[in-house]
Amino acid sequence: MNGHHRQAMSRWHVGNRQVAQIISLAVVAVVMIPLVYLIIGAVSAGQDGIDYLLRARTLRIVGNSIGLTAAVTLCATAIAIPFAWLTSRSDLPGRRAWLVLGLAAMVIPSYLTAVTYAEAFGPKGILQSLLEPFGVDRLPGIKGFPGAALTLTVVTFPYIVLPVHAALLHCDRSLEEAGQSLGLNRWGVFRQIILPQMRPALSTGMLMTALYCLSDFGAVAVMHFNAFTRAIFIQAESFRMDKASVLALLLVGMTLVLLLMQSRLQLRGRHYRIGTGASRPQEILHLGKWKIPALIFCAVVVFIGVVIPLLVLFSWLAGHRITDPVQAPLTLLMRNTVGVSAASALAVSIAAFPLALLAARGSSRFNRWLVHLAYAGNVLPGIVIALALVMFASRNFLSFYQTLPLLIIGYAIRYLPFSIGATESAFAQIDPRFEEAARSLGLSAWAALLRITAPLARGGILAGLALVFLNVMKELPTTLILRPIGFRTFATRIWSAYDEAFLSSIALPGLVLILVSAFALAIILRREKAVD
Amino acid sequence: MPKQRSILFALVFALSCFILPPVMADDVLTVYSGRNESLVGPILAQFTEDTSIETQTLYGGTSAVANQILTEGENSPADVFIAQDGGALGALAAAGMLHKLPDATIARVANPAFVSPDGVWTGLSGRARVFVYNPEALEEQGLELPNSILDLTGEEWSGLVGWAPTNASFVANVTAMRVLLGEEETADWLAGMIANGVNAYPKNTPIVQATIDGEVVGGLVNHYYLFRFLAEDPDISATLHFFPGGDPGALINVAGAAILKSTDQPNEALALVDYLLSDTAQEYFAQSTYEYPLVATVEPPVDLPALADIETPEIDLSDLADLQGALEMIEESGALD
C-alpha cells in the first residue's frame, strides 16, 4: 500500500469502516458456504471417497480437464494475438468492425455454440453436405475432445483479444523506435519490445481463458467430453453427493493452483513507461501484400465464431423437424431470465459495495483477508456452487430448498468478484478529499459516502452490474440444479430442447438470448472505452 | 451521466416486472417426473384444466429423480412420482417410501404384470425396447438386421449404433440383462459396445434423429419416439425392429406412477394417478405419444404389433428394482466417460 492510501485510510471515518467490515463479514460468511459443504460432503465419503479419488477413471478426468484447458488456452492465444494486433496496429480495412465482430463470439453461450457445431460438423451435417460432391458421404463428427476444444477456443479467444488489444494501443512507441534504431527488424521489435510489454495483458487474458475452460459445463456436456464439470454434473444430478463433492474439491484445488501460478508470474518485471515526455499514438503498419491473407484470417475467425452459430440457429428457425409439444412462451422466458439476472446483478452490486470500499481504502491485514475470501467465486465453478448449495439447503435449510433466493445466492457467490473488481477500481480513482470536503461542510459520514463517493463511482458500479447481468443470463449449470420447480429461463429452455432434439425450439430462445447479451456487452464495452 | 441513470432505471424496472413466483406454494401438487416434459406436460396441463388442481413439475432423468427422492427422504417436496420404468418405482418401493394405492385404482390396469405386486405403484403405459434403424443406411453398409441385442458388439456394427446410457429405459434394459444373462455377460456386453465405438446421446429422441439423418445406422430406443417423427413426415427413412425369440433387447416395460408416503396432499395425488388411468389420459398415451394403453377400454395405436405378439423375455418387472446396481455397472463400464 502506498502513502496515499494510508492517508486515505486515516481520513476514512471509523464508523463507516466498521459498518463496511461488518457487512463484508456477513457477505464473506455466505460466500464460504459452498466450500464448507464441499468439505463436509467429501469428508463424509470417507475411505470410499479416497478410493474414488485414486481410481484410474478419476485420474483420467483430471488429465482430460488439464489437456483441454492447455489446448484451448494455446489455440485461443494463437488466434487472439494476431487478431488483436491486426485490429489495433495495422491498416486492415474495417479494423473496428472486425474487432466488434470478433468479440461478438463472447455473447453466444458455450452450450449454444457447441450445439450448433455438433450439427454443422456432425457426421451428416452441413460441412458433410458441402463435401458430398467430393465423395465424402460421412464425417467422423466432432464429439469429444475436438468439439469441446473448438467450441471453447472460439468462445474464449475474445477474453484474450480484449486486454491484448488495449495493451497494444498503449505500448510506448519510443521504445519501438529505440529498438529499430538499434538495428532490430520488425519481427525483432515485435518479439523483444512489443511482446514483453503486452505480457501482463496476455497473461490476464490467458488466465481468464483457462479459468473459463475449467469451469465451463455447456461445451463439454454437449460434446460428451468427460471433463470435471460434466463428471460432477452426472454425479450431482443423481444426488450422489459424496462422489460429486470429491470431484468438485479436486477441481477447486486445480483452479487454485492455476491462480497461484499466475500471480507468481505476474509479480515479475515492470512494463510501464518511466521516461519523461508524453507517449505518442501508435504507428500504423502497412500490411501491403499481407492485406489479403490478413482479411481472410479475420473472416475465417468471424465466420466460425459468429456466422456458423447464427446460420445454424436461423436454419432451425426456418425449417422445423418435429413439433415440440412443450409450450414455453417467449415472454415468460424473457421475464424470468431478465428478472433473475437483474435481481442477481443488483444483489451482487450491493454485496460488493462494502467489500470494494475495503479493497480500495482499507489496508489492514483483516480487510485484505476479507476481500481475498470474497473472491472465492473465481475458484468455484457454477456446477460446484450449485452442488454445495443443494447439500446446504436439502440437509440443513429446507425452507431455502428449490427457491429463487437460493438460486440468486448461487449466482451472487459466483459473480461477486466481477462486481468487486469493477467497483474497486472506480473507488480507487476517487480522491478521498472530496468526501472530506463534504464532511467539513456538515454532511454525516454516511451522507458523504452516498451523496459524493457513490455517484462518482457510478460508472464502475454500473459496469460491474452489466457484467454480472450478462453472465447470469447465459449461466447454465447453476440454473439447472438450483432453479425452483417449473422455473424456466432461456438457458434451461435451450438445454431441455437440446436434450430432446427439438432443434427448432432452441432457435428462438437462442437468438433472443444472443441479442440481449449483445446489448449488455455493448454497455460494458462503451464503459471501457470511456475509461480509456 | 443521464444515460447511465436511465439504464439503471431500466434495470430496476425490469426487476419490478419480475414478481417472485409463490415460493413453495403449499396448495400446488408437486410432481417429480422422470419422463420428458414433451410426453407428460400436455396431459398434466389437461389434468389441471379438468380438475382445477394446480401442479408444478420437476423434470429429470428417471434414475436421477428417483435418487433425488431417496436423498430428500421424508423432506421431499414431491407428492407424485412419474417414472419412465418400473425399476425406479421398485427402488422407491423397496425403500418403503411409497403410499399404498386403492384396489379400485390398481384394478384399472388389465394385466397384473404391469402393477406393483404389493400395490404401491401402477403402470400407466406400455413400451417395448426396439432397434430403430435406417433401411437405406443398413443397405449402404451391407448389413443385416441383428437377431439379438448381443450381436451389436460385432465388428460390422463398429461406430454405427447409438444408445442413451443415462436414460432410464436403457438402465432398466441393462437391469433386465443382469437378471437374464448374469453380471459377467452383461458387463462384457457393455464393454463390447464401448469398444465398438457406440455413439452416446443424451436421450432417445436424438438417437432417432441421428438414425434418420444417417449419423448412425440404428439405435436402442423405446418404440414410440419414431412415431413423432413419422407424424411430421411419413417419408422419413427409419423403421422399427423387434429383436425376436425373447431376446433381452425386446423387453416390455411400463411407465408408471406412485404416491409418496410423505405427501401432504394424498387426495389430490390420488386424483392425479386416477386421472392418468382414465380413458382420457390412456387415449392421450395411445394417440399422442404412441404408447400402449394399459386399460382394457382403450385401443392401442394401430401401426404397432399387439403387445401380446411381441416376443418379450420372461421377466418379472418387480425384479428390476436394483437400479443402483445397474447404474454402477454402466458407470464402471466407462459408458459415461
Interface residues (C-beta under 8 A of the other chain):
Chain A: R57 R60 G122 P123 K124 R138 G141 K143 H224 N226 A231 I234 E237 S238 F239 R240 M241 R321 I322 T323 D324 P325 V326 Q327 R335 N336 V338 G339 V340 A342 A343 A345 L346 S394 L398 S399 Y401 Q402 T403 L404 P405 R458 G459 L462 L465 F469 P484 I485 G486 F487 S496 Y498 D499 E500 A501 F502 I523
Chain B: M1 Q4 I7 L8 L11 V12 A14 L15 C17 F18 L20 P21 V23 M24 T30 N36 E37 S38 L39 G41 P42 Q56 T57 L58 Y59 G60 G61 S63 A64 N67 Q68 L70 T71 E72 N75 P77 T166 N199 A200 P202 K203 T205 P206 V208 Q209 D213 G214 E215 R228 F229 A231 E232 S288 L327 G334 L336 D337
